[in-house]
Amino acid sequence: MKIGVDLDGVLTDWHSFVIKYGKEYANKIGRGRIKNEKGYEINDVWDWGVETSEEFWKEYDFFYAEKIPAEEGAKEALKRLKEEGNEIIIITARSYTTQESEIGAKMRKIVKKWLKEYEISYDNIVFSSVDKRENCRKYGIEIMIEDSPHNIKQIATIIPVICFHQPYNEQVQGKNIIRCYNWKDVYQKLTRE
């Protein structure tokens, strides 16, 4: 089976990072409060506005990319899935990775180094800002593991999607959507068929 795997919010706990380091940044700049702890985008979570949110990511993007730990159980689940003959394709639109520039090359290198450091098993990685549904079609993905509410709904129109539980996607449900709460749950749902 060809399994598509998102990076941020699936292999990492992106949301906890936004809360924790958002608080640190708010204290540093002397303003900002959480307006919606279940928001998806940083502007949904914090009341900073676009400019301050962009400044936050300028300061924290590379720190996040290098220091965020892998989700518990991801290494083991993906290793077993690969050993059982599944093909793992990571599909991500991580910041800068789609840019053909020095900064884009740097971020792609960091991502690959991070995957190696955390021993994440995969066959291919796709850095793309193109609609994820289109990438699922292009690469023949049979099931996608995703956290973004928008992407989950869109991809579920063509293939099953494992909705990797996050506070911002807890209301997402529907045909072809399978909710999982951790990587052990993901593995069990993928292998019980």
Secondary structure, DSSP 8 states (H G I E B T S, - for coil): -EEEE-SBTTTB-HHHHHHHHHHHHHHHHT---BS-TT-SSHHHHBSS-HHHHHHHHHHHHHHHHHH--B-TTHHHHHHHHHHTT-EEEEEE--TTTT-SSHHHHHHHHHHHHHHHHTT---SEEEE--S-HHHHHHHTT-SEEEE--HHHHHHHTTTS-EEEE--GGGTT---TTEEEESSHHHHHHHHH--
